[in-house]
Amino acid sequence: MEVLNWHTAAPELPLGGFMPNDDPVQILNIEGLGPVTAAIASSPFATGRGDMFQGASTGKRNIVLTLGLNPNWADQTISSLRQLLYKYLLPEQWTRLRFFSDHLPTVDIAGVVEAFEPNIFAQDPEIQISILCPKPDFIDVDATFLSGKVGVDEMEINYVGTVATGFELRIYSSSDRNEYTGYLVIRNKTVSKNEAFQVLNATVDPATYLTLNTLKSTRWIRSIYPADDFSVNILAKMATNSVWPELSPGENLFSVDAAAPGQDWILGYFNRFGGL
């Protein structure tokens, strides 16, 4: 695990793992890395047995680090190591944790330090740090990029994450279709759903490309004019029956269709994991 500070002056802080090591800061325990408990809303029936399910949500993640201090006593002391950790994990401060494993990609999670509790006068000093992560998912540090042709390619995407994720799609003109004005339909199919997002009267030409973002917290659809360095919100051109598509765990069939095919598209997304 590494701790990354939001201040650029502080480099990554590697922490010794659970195996025997001589690192100055050692991980003794980590709590809160499994799936976050869901909040289930239900209401009882007036008669009969059981409840009626109304919905479910997943709240923030609470990660608790228990760290041991192992100074070399040449240029480190218990106090200096504690001061080093203050630079990264002081209460109210945003921090980012990076986890490395053999079975998952390298992932990050960001959070706010809630508490930093040292037992300063103990024979074996330990520090317990509580971090609240408003967004509970662990996110791959590297994006996945795929490309294809509008109206030509239906691409099979094996999404390895365990939590559904949105994506960013860009549609460009190409030598096959230099200019186009008309509808665009972005589809994603899985074994359990068929999502379609339709844009009415979109324009894609050498001076303009279209971008669609389906992440729940940052959704948009825009026309981008790179030469003039500005964009136009075209949300009003979204068909009323459109669904913002997301990639689901497992196999997805992704495609982009138009009245006249041939444009290029590029898709980018981050794998998201509900637990380590």
Phi and psi in degrees as GROMACS dihedral restraints (atoms count N, CA, C in turn):
[ dihedral_restraints ]
;  ai    aj    ak    al  type     phi  dphi    fc
    3     4     5     6     1  -125.2    20    10
    4     5     6     7     1   150.2    20    10
    6     7     8     9     1  -110.1    20    10
    7     8     9    10     1   128.2    20    10
    9    10    11    12     1  -116.3    20    10
   10    11    12    13     1   128.8    20    10
   12    13    14    15     1   -90.7    20    10
   13    14    15    16     1   148.4    20    10
   15    16    17    18     1   -75.3    20    10
   16    17    18    19     1   -13.0    20    10
   18    19    20    21     1   -84.7    20    10
   19    20    21    22     1   126.6    20    10
   21    22    23    24     1   -65.5    20    10
   22    23    24    25     1   -18.9    20    10
   24    25    26    27     1   -74.2    20    10
   25    26    27    28     1   -16.9    20    10
   27    28    29    30     1  -100.6    20    10
   28    29    30    31     1   120.0    20    10
   30    31    32    33     1   -75.8    20    10
   31    32    33    34     1   175.9    20    10
   33    34    35    36     1   -60.2    20    10
   34    35    36    37     1   142.3    20    10
   36    37    38    39     1  -110.7    20    10
   37    38    39    40     1   101.9    20    10
   39    40    41    42     1   -74.6    20    10
   40    41    42    43     1   137.6    20    10
   42    43    44    45     1  -113.9    20    10
   43    44    45    46     1   137.4    20    10
   45    46    47    48     1   -60.3    20    10
   46    47    48    49     1   141.8    20    10
   48    49    50    51     1   -80.2    20    10
   49    50    51    52     1  -166.3    20    10
   51    52    53    54     1   -78.4    20    10
   52    53    54    55     1   -17.9    20    10
   54    55    56    57     1   -74.5    20    10
   55    56    57    58     1   156.4    20    10
   57    58    59    60     1   -55.9    20    10
   58    59    60    61     1   133.7    20    10
   60    61    62    63     1  -158.5    20    10
   61    62    63    64     1   169.6    20    10
   63    64    65    66     1  -109.2    20    10
   64    65    66    67     1    17.2    20    10
   66    67    68    69     1   -64.1    20    10
   67    68    69    70     1   147.9    20    10
   69    70    71    72     1   -66.9    20    10
   70    71    72    73     1   -33.6    20    10
   72    73    74    75     1  -115.2    20    10
   73    74    75    76     1   123.2    20    10
   75    76    77    78     1  -119.9    20    10
   76    77    78    79     1   141.7    20    10
   78    79    80    81     1   -84.0    20    10
   79    80    81    82     1   118.9    20    10
   81    82    83    84     1   -95.7    20    10
   82    83    84    85     1   -32.2    20    10
   84    85    86    87     1  -166.2    20    10
   85    86    87    88     1   149.4    20    10
   87    88    89    90     1  -133.3    20    10
   88    89    90    91     1   127.1    20    10
   90    91    92    93     1  -112.4    20    10
   91    92    93    94     1   149.3    20    10
   93    94    95    96     1    96.0    20    10
   94    95    96    97     1    20.6    20    10
   96    97    98    99     1   -95.6    20    10
   97    98    99   100     1   -11.0    20    10
   99   100   101   102     1   -81.5    20    10
  100   101   102   103     1   179.8    20    10
  102   103   104   105     1   -59.0    20    10
  103   104   105   106     1   138.6    20    10
  105   106   107   108     1   -72.5    20    10
  106   107   108   109     1   137.9    20    10
  108   109   110   111     1   -62.9    20    10
  109   110   111   112     1   130.4    20    10
  111   112   113   114     1   -81.9    20    10
  112   113   114   115     1   149.0    20    10
  114   115   116   117     1   -95.7    20    10
  115   116   117   118     1   120.1    20    10
  117   118   119   120     1  -104.8    20    10
  118   119   120   121     1   125.4    20    10
  120   121   122   123     1  -100.9    20    10
  121   122   123   124     1   131.0    20    10
  123   124   125   126     1  -152.2    20    10
  124   125   126   127     1   164.3    20    10
  126   127   128   129     1  -135.1    20    10
  127   128   129   130     1   141.9    20    10
  129   130   131   132     1   -74.0    20    10
  130   131   132   133     1   148.3    20    10
  132   133   134   135     1   -71.9    20    10
  133   134   135   136     1   149.3    20    10
  135   136   137   138     1   -64.9    20    10
  136   137   138   139     1   -35.0    20    10
  138   139   140   141     1  -135.6    20    10
  139   140   141   142     1   157.1    20    10
  141   142   143   144     1    92.3    20    10
  142   143   144   145     1  -166.6    20    10
  144   145   146   147     1  -108.8    20    10
  145   146   147   148     1   150.4    20    10
  147   148   149   150     1    85.9    20    10
  148   149   150   151     1  -174.1    20    10
  150   151   152   153     1  -122.9    20    10
  151   152   153   154     1   162.8    20    10
  153   154   155   156     1   -97.3    20    10
  154   155   156   157     1   123.1    20    10
  156   157   158   159     1   -69.3    20    10
  157   158   159   160     1   131.3    20    10
  159   160   161   162     1  -113.6    20    10
  160   161   162   163     1   -24.4    20    10
  162   163   164   165     1   162.7    20    10
  163   164   165   166     1   170.5    20    10
  165   166   167   168     1  -143.5    20    10
  166   167   168   169     1   150.2    20    10
  168   169   170   171     1  -145.6    20    10
  169   170   171   172     1   156.8    20    10
  171   172   173   174     1  -117.3    20    10
  172   173   174   175     1   125.1    20    10
  174   175   176   177     1   -90.7    20    10
  175   176   177   178     1  -157.4    20    10
  177   178   179   180     1   -71.9    20    10
  178   179   180   181     1   160.3    20    10
  180   181   182   183     1  -101.6    20    10
  181   182   183   184     1   138.6    20    10
  183   184   185   186     1  -114.8    20    10
  184   185   186   187     1   108.9    20    10
  186   187   188   189     1  -100.3    20    10
  187   188   189   190     1   128.6    20    10
  189   190   191   192     1  -117.9    20    10
  190   191   192   193     1   118.4    20    10
  192   193   194   195     1  -100.5    20    10
  193   194   195   196     1   132.4    20    10
  195   196   197   198     1  -111.6    20    10
  196   197   198   199     1   115.6    20    10
  198   199   200   201     1  -116.1    20    10
  199   200   201   202     1   141.8    20    10
  201   202   203   204     1  -106.7    20    10
  202   203   204   205     1   152.6    20    10
  204   205   206   207     1  -111.6    20    10
  205   206   207   208     1   131.0    20    10
  207   208   209   210     1  -136.4    20    10
  208   209   210   211     1    73.7    20    10
  210   211   212   213     1   -70.2    20    10
  211   212   213   214     1   154.4    20    10
  213   214   215   216     1   -86.7    20    10
  214   215   216   217     1    -8.0    20    10
  216   217   218   219     1    66.4    20    10
  217   218   219   220     1    -3.2    20    10
  219   220   221   222     1   -82.6    20    10
  220   221   222   223     1   -54.2    20    10
  222   223   224   225     1  -129.5    20    10
  223   224   225   226     1    15.8    20    10
  225   226   227   228     1  -134.6    20    10
  226   227   228   229     1   145.7    20    10
  228   229   230   231     1  -134.2    20    10
  229   230   231   232     1   172.4    20    10
  231   232   233   234     1   -57.5    20    10
  232   233   234   235     1   -43.0    20    10
  234   235   236   237     1   -66.2    20    10
  235   236   237   238     1   -42.5    20    10
  237   238   239   240     1   -67.4    20    10
  238   239   240   241     1   -35.5    20    10
  240   241   242   243     1   -68.5    20    10
  241   242   243   244     1   -36.6    20    10
  243   244   245   246     1   -65.2    20    10
  244   245   246   247     1   -40.4    20    10
  246   247   248   249     1   -65.6    20    10
  247   248   249   250     1   -34.5    20    10
  249   250   251   252     1   -61.8    20    10
  250   251   252   253     1   -43.5    20    10
  252   253   254   255     1   -66.9    20    10
  253   254   255   256     1   -29.3    20    10
  255   256   257   258     1   -59.8    20    10
  256   257   258   259     1   -31.1    20    10
  258   259   260   261     1   -65.7    20    10
  259   260   261   262     1   -23.8    20    10
  261   262   263   264     1  -109.3    20    10
  262   263   264   265     1   -27.8    20    10
  264   265   266   267     1  -135.1    20    10
  265   266   267   268     1    38.0    20    10
  267   268   269   270     1   -78.9    20    10
  268   269   270   271     1   140.1    20    10
  270   271   272   273     1   -52.8    20    10
  271   272   273   274     1   144.5    20    10
  273   274   275   276     1    77.2    20    10
  274   275   276   277     1    -4.9    20    10
  276   277   278   279     1   -92.8    20    10
  277   278   279   280     1   137.6    20    10
  279   280   281   282     1   -73.7    20    10
  280   281   282   283     1   140.8    20    10
  282   283   284   285     1  -143.5    20    10
  283   284   285   286     1   166.4    20    10
  285   286   287   288     1  -133.0    20    10
  286   287   288   289     1   131.3    20    10
  288   289   290   291     1  -105.6    20    10
  289   290   291   292     1   136.2    20    10
  291   292   293   294     1  -119.2    20    10
  292   293   294   295     1   127.3    20    10
  294   295   296   297     1  -114.3    20    10
  295   296   297   298     1   135.9    20    10
  297   298   299   300     1  -113.9    20    10
  298   299   300   301     1   137.0    20    10
  300   301   302   303     1  -149.6    20    10
  301   302   303   304     1   169.4    20    10
  303   304   305   306     1   -86.5    20    10
  304   305   306   307     1   -19.0    20    10
  306   307   308   309     1  -110.5    20    10
  307   308   309   310     1   -10.5    20    10
  309   310   311   312     1  -130.2    20    10
  310   311   312   313     1   159.7    20    10
  312   313   314   315     1   -62.9    20    10
  313   314   315   316     1   164.1    20    10
  315   316   317   318     1   -65.2    20    10
  316   317   318   319     1   130.0    20    10
  318   319   320   321     1  -128.4    20    10
  319   320   321   322     1   155.2    20    10
  321   322   323   324     1  -119.6    20    10
  322   323   324   325     1   155.5    20    10
  324   325   326   327     1  -147.5    20    10
  325   326   327   328     1   139.1    20    10
  327   328   329   330     1  -108.6    20    10
  328   329   330   331     1   147.1    20    10
  330   331   332   333     1  -160.9    20    10
  331   332   333   334     1   173.3    20    10
  333   334   335   336     1  -107.7    20    10
  334   335   336   337     1   131.8    20    10
  336   337   338   339     1   -70.6    20    10
  337   338   339   340     1   123.1    20    10
  339   340   341   342     1   -90.3    20    10
  340   341   342   343     1   -43.1    20    10
  342   343   344   345     1  -149.0    20    10
  343   344   345   346     1   147.6    20    10
  345   346   347   348     1  -133.9    20    10
  346   347   348   349     1   103.6    20    10
  348   349   350   351     1  -117.0    20    10
  349   350   351   352     1   101.4    20    10
  351   352   353   354     1   -92.4    20    10
  352   353   354   355     1   145.1    20    10
  354   355   356   357     1  -100.2    20    10
  355   356   357   358     1    82.9    20    10
  357   358   359   360     1   -59.8    20    10
  358   359   360   361     1   -36.1    20    10
  360   361   362   363     1  -101.4    20    10
  361   362   363   364     1    14.3    20    10
  363   364   365   366     1   -78.8    20    10
  364   365   366   367     1   156.0    20    10
  366   367   368   369     1   -66.4    20    10
  367   368   369   370     1   -38.4    20    10
  369   370   371   372     1  -114.7    20    10
  370   371   372   373     1    90.7    20    10
  372   373   374   375     1   -61.8    20    10
  373   374   375   376     1   135.4    20    10
  375   376   377   378     1  -132.2    20    10
  376   377   378   379     1   157.6    20    10
  378   379   380   381     1  -131.3    20    10
  379   380   381   382     1   133.2    20    10
  381   382   383   384     1  -113.5    20    10
  382   383   384   385     1   126.7    20    10
  384   385   386   387     1  -124.9    20    10
  385   386   387   388     1   127.1    20    10
  387   388   389   390     1  -105.8    20    10
  388   389   390   391     1   128.5    20    10
  390   391   392   393     1  -125.4    20    10
  391   392   393   394     1   125.4    20    10
  393   394   395   396     1   -99.8    20    10
  394   395   396   397     1   123.9    20    10
  396   397   398   399     1  -110.1    20    10
  397   398   399   400     1   104.2    20    10
  399   400   401   402     1   -58.1    20    10
  400   401   402   403     1   -36.1    20    10
  402   403   404   405     1  -102.6    20    10
  403   404   405   406     1   113.2    20    10
  405   406   407   408     1   -80.3    20    10
  406   407   408   409     1    -6.1    20    10
  408   409   410   411     1   -84.1    20    10
  409   410   411   412     1   146.0    20    10
  411   412   413   414     1   -88.2    20    10
  412   413   414   415     1   129.1    20    10
  414   415   416   417     1  -117.2    20    10
  415   416   417   418     1   131.7    20    10
  417   418   419   420     1   -54.6    20    10
  418   419   420   421     1   135.2    20    10
  420   421   422   423     1   -75.1    20    10
  421   422   423   424     1   -20.0    20    10
  423   424   425   426     1  -111.7    20    10
  424   425   426   427     1   130.6    20    10
  426   427   428   429     1   -75.6    20    10
  427   428   429   430     1   153.2    20    10
  429   430   431   432     1  -103.9    20    10
  430   431   432   433     1   130.4    20    10
  432   433   434   435     1  -118.9    20    10
  433   434   435   436     1   136.9    20    10
  435   436   437   438     1  -134.2    20    10
  436   437   438   439     1   154.6    20    10
  438   439   440   441     1  -140.3    20    10
  439   440   441   442     1   157.2    20    10
  441   442   443   444     1  -168.2    20    10
  442   443   444   445     1  -169.4    20    10
  444   445   446   447     1  -114.9    20    10
  445   446   447   448     1   137.8    20    10
  447   448   449   450     1   -65.4    20    10
  448   449   450   451     1   131.6    20    10
  450   451   452   453     1    74.6    20    10
  451   452   453   454     1     4.4    20    10
  453   454   455   456     1  -120.3    20    10
  454   455   456   457     1   -52.3    20    10
  456   457   458   459     1   -98.3    20    10
  457   458   459   460     1   126.7    20    10
  459   460   461   462     1  -109.0    20    10
  460   461   462   463     1   107.8    20    10
  462   463   464   465     1   -97.7    20    10
  463   464   465   466     1   133.9    20    10
  465   466   467   468     1   -87.2    20    10
  466   467   468   469     1   119.6    20    10
  468   469   470   471     1  -112.5    20    10
  469   470   471   472     1   117.8    20    10
  471   472   473   474     1   -93.1    20    10
  472   473   474   475     1    95.5    20    10
  474   475   476   477     1   -81.5    20    10
  475   476   477   478     1   118.8    20    10
  477   478   479   480     1   -88.3    20    10
  478   479   480   481     1   -10.0    20    10
  480   481   482   483     1   -68.0    20    10
  481   482   483   484     1   164.5    20    10
  483   484   485   486     1  -105.0    20    10
  484   485   486   487     1    -4.5    20    10
  486   487   488   489     1  -123.8    20    10
  487   488   489   490     1   136.0    20    10
  489   490   491   492     1   -57.5    20    10
  490   491   492   493     1   146.4    20    10
  492   493   494   495     1  -135.5    20    10
  493   494   495   496     1   146.9    20    10
  495   496   497   498     1   -80.4    20    10
  496   497   498   499     1   179.5    20    10
  498   499   500   501     1  -149.2    20    10
  499   500   501   502     1   168.6    20    10
  501   502   503   504     1  -114.9    20    10
  502   503   504   505     1   129.4    20    10
  504   505   506   507     1  -118.1    20    10
  505   506   507   508     1   134.6    20    10
  507   508   509   510     1  -123.6    20    10
  508   509   510   511     1   135.3    20    10
  510   511   512   513     1  -119.8    20    10
  511   512   513   514     1   122.9    20    10
  513   514   515   516     1  -117.4    20    10
  514   515   516   517     1   158.4    20    10
  516   517   518   519     1   -72.0    20    10
  517   518   519   520     1   160.7    20    10
  519   520   521   522     1  -143.2    20    10
  520   521   522   523     1   175.6    20    10
  522   523   524   525     1   -65.1    20    10
  523   524   525   526     1   -26.5    20    10
  525   526   527   528     1   -76.0    20    10
  526   527   528   529     1   -31.6    20    10
  528   529   530   531     1  -144.9    20    10
  529   530   531   532     1    91.8    20    10
  531   532   533   534     1   -71.4    20    10
  532   533   534   535     1   -39.1    20    10
  534   535   536   537     1  -134.9    20    10
  535   536   537   538     1   142.6    20    10
  537   538   539   540     1  -154.9    20    10
  538   539   540   541     1   135.1    20    10
  540   541   542   543     1  -134.0    20    10
  541   542   543   544     1   123.1    20    10
  543   544   545   546     1   163.1    20    10
  544   545   546   547     1  -164.5    20    10
  546   547   548   549     1   -80.7    20    10
  547   548   549   550     1   155.9    20    10
  549   550   551   552     1  -133.8    20    10
  550   551   552   553     1   137.3    20    10
  552   553   554   555     1  -124.8    20    10
  553   554   555   556     1   120.4    20    10
  555   556   557   558     1  -103.4    20    10
  556   557   558   559     1   122.5    20    10
  558   559   560   561     1  -122.5    20    10
  559   560   561   562     1   144.0    20    10
  561   562   563   564     1  -137.8    20    10
  562   563   564   565     1   127.0    20    10
  564   565   566   567     1  -119.6    20    10
  565   566   567   568     1   140.5    20    10
  567   568   569   570     1  -131.5    20    10
  568   569   570   571     1  -178.0    20    10
  570   571   572   573     1   -65.7    20    10
  571   572   573   574     1   -21.1    20    10
  573   574   575   576     1  -114.6    20    10
  574   575   576   577     1    -7.5    20    10
  576   577   578   579     1  -153.3    20    10
  577   578   579   580     1   158.4    20    10
  579   580   581   582     1  -136.6    20    10
  580   581   582   583     1    99.0    20    10
  582   583   584   585     1  -101.1    20    10
  583   584   585   586     1   136.4    20    10
  585   586   587   588     1  -135.4    20    10
  586   587   588   589     1   132.9    20    10
  588   589   590   591     1  -120.3    20    10
  589   590   591   592     1   120.4    20    10
  591   592   593   594     1  -113.6    20    10
  592   593   594   595     1   131.7    20    10
  594   595   596   597     1  -108.6    20    10
  595   596   597   598     1   127.2    20    10
  597   598   599   600     1   -94.6    20    10
  598   599   600   601     1   131.9    20    10
  600   601   602   603     1    57.2    20    10
  601   602   603   604     1    47.8    20    10
  603   604   605   606     1   -83.3    20    10
  604   605   606   607     1   153.4    20    10
  606   607   608   609     1  -119.9    20    10
  607   608   609   610     1   128.4    20    10
  609   610   611   612     1  -132.6    20    10
  610   611   612   613     1   118.3    20    10
  612   613   614   615     1  -149.2    20    10
  613   614   615   616     1  -178.2    20    10
  615   616   617   618     1   -59.4    20    10
  616   617   618   619     1   -22.9    20    10
  618   619   620   621     1   -97.6    20    10
  619   620   621   622     1    -7.1    20    10
  621   622   623   624     1  -141.7    20    10
  622   623   624   625     1   134.7    20    10
  624   625   626   627     1  -128.5    20    10
  625   626   627   628     1   162.2    20    10
  627   628   629   630     1  -108.2    20    10
  628   629   630   631     1   140.0    20    10
  630   631   632   633     1  -129.5    20    10
  631   632   633   634     1   137.6    20    10
  633   634   635   636     1  -127.2    20    10
  634   635   636   637     1   127.6    20    10
  636   637   638   639     1  -118.0    20    10
  637   638   639   640     1   123.7    20    10
  639   640   641   642     1  -109.6    20    10
  640   641   642   643     1    10.2    20    10
  642   643   644   645     1   -63.8    20    10
  643   644   645   646     1   135.4    20    10
  645   646   647   648     1   -59.0    20    10
  646   647   648   649     1   -34.2    20    10
  648   649   650   651     1   -88.5    20    10
  649   650   651   652     1   -10.8    20    10
  651   652   653   654     1  -140.1    20    10
  652   653   654   655     1    38.4    20    10
  654   655   656   657     1   -67.4    20    10
  655   656   657   658     1   140.1    20    10
  657   658   659   660     1  -160.3    20    10
  658   659   660   661     1   163.9    20    10
  660   661   662   663     1  -141.5    20    10
  661   662   663   664     1   125.5    20    10
  663   664   665   666     1  -140.5    20    10
  664   665   666   667     1   152.2    20    10
  666   667   668   669     1   -98.3    20    10
  667   668   669   670     1   128.6    20    10
  669   670   671   672     1  -109.6    20    10
  670   671   672   673     1   132.4    20    10
  672   673   674   675     1  -114.2    20    10
  673   674   675   676     1    87.2    20    10
  675   676   677   678     1   -62.1    20    10
  676   677   678   679     1   -34.4    20    10
  678   679   680   681     1   -64.9    20    10
  679   680   681   682     1   -33.8    20    10
  681   682   683   684     1   -99.1    20    10
  682   683   684   685     1    -2.0    20    10
  684   685   686   687     1    56.3    20    10
  685   686   687   688     1    50.0    20    10
  687   688   689   690     1  -150.1    20    10
  688   689   690   691     1   165.4    20    10
  690   691   692   693     1  -133.0    20    10
  691   692   693   694     1   160.1    20    10
  693   694   695   696     1  -126.0    20    10
  694   695   696   697     1   128.0    20    10
  696   697   698   699     1   -72.7    20    10
  697   698   699   700     1   121.6    20    10
  699   700   701   702     1  -118.1    20    10
  700   701   702   703     1    33.6    20    10
  702   703   704   705     1   -59.6    20    10
  703   704   705   706     1   -28.7    20    10
  705   706   707   708     1   -65.3    20    10
  706   707   708   709     1   -17.7    20    10
  708   709   710   711     1   -89.2    20    10
  709   710   711   712     1     1.8    20    10
  711   712   713   714     1   -75.2    20    10
  712   713   714   715     1   131.6    20    10
  714   715   716   717     1   -64.3    20    10
  715   716   717   718     1   143.6    20    10
  717   718   719   720     1   -66.0    20    10
  718   719   720   721     1   -24.4    20    10
  720   721   722   723     1   -93.4    20    10
  721   722   723   724     1    13.5    20    10
  723   724   725   726     1   -72.0    20    10
  724   725   726   727     1   149.4    20    10
  726   727   728   729     1  -120.6    20    10
  727   728   729   730     1   131.0    20    10
  729   730   731   732     1   -69.5    20    10
  730   731   732   733     1   110.5    20    10
  732   733   734   735     1   -76.6    20    10
  733   734   735   736     1   149.2    20    10
  735   736   737   738     1  -134.7    20    10
  736   737   738   739     1   152.2    20    10
  738   739   740   741     1   -81.6    20    10
  739   740   741   742     1   131.0    20    10
  741   742   743   744     1  -103.7    20    10
  742   743   744   745     1   155.8    20    10
  744   745   746   747     1   -56.1    20    10
  745   746   747   748     1   133.4    20    10
  747   748   749   750     1   102.4    20    10
  748   749   750   751     1  -148.8    20    10
  750   751   752   753     1   -85.2    20    10
  751   752   753   754     1   131.4    20    10
  753   754   755   756     1  -126.7    20    10
  754   755   756   757     1   142.0    20    10
  756   757   758   759     1  -110.3    20    10
  757   758   759   760     1   112.2    20    10
  759   760   761   762     1  -111.5    20    10
  760   761   762   763     1   139.1    20    10
  762   763   764   765     1  -155.1    20    10
  763   764   765   766     1   158.6    20    10
  765   766   767   768     1  -128.5    20    10
  766   767   768   769     1   128.2    20    10
  768   769   770   771     1  -121.1    20    10
  769   770   771   772     1   154.4    20    10
  771   772   773   774     1  -152.0    20    10
  772   773   774   775     1   166.3    20    10
  774   775   776   777     1   -64.8    20    10
  775   776   777   778     1   -34.1    20    10
  777   778   779   780     1  -125.3    20    10
  778   779   780   781     1   110.8    20    10
  780   781   782   783     1   -80.2    20    10
  781   782   783   784     1   175.5    20    10
  783   784   785   786     1   120.4    20    10
  784   785   786   787     1   -13.3    20    10
  786   787   788   789     1   -69.0    20    10
  787   788   789   790     1   159.2    20    10
  789   790   791   792     1   -92.4    20    10
  790   791   792   793     1   143.3    20    10
  792   793   794   795     1  -129.9    20    10
  793   794   795   796     1   149.9    20    10
  795   796   797   798     1  -129.3    20    10
  796   797   798   799     1   130.3    20    10
  798   799   800   801     1  -116.7    20    10
  799   800   801   802     1   134.2    20    10
  801   802   803   804     1  -132.1    20    10
  802   803   804   805     1   139.6    20    10
  804   805   806   807     1  -154.4    20    10
  805   806   807   808     1   164.0    20    10
  807   808   809   810     1  -114.7    20    10
  808   809   810   811     1   133.7    20    10
  810   811   812   813     1   -66.9    20    10
  811   812   813   814     1   138.2    20    10
  813   814   815   816     1  -123.2    20    10
  814   815   816   817     1   140.5    20    10
  816   817   818   819     1  -127.9    20    10
  817   818   819   820     1   136.4    20    10
  819   820   821   822     1   -81.1    20    10
  820   821   822   823     1   -13.0    20    10
  822   823   824   825     1  -170.4    20    10
  823   824   825   826     1   161.3    20    10
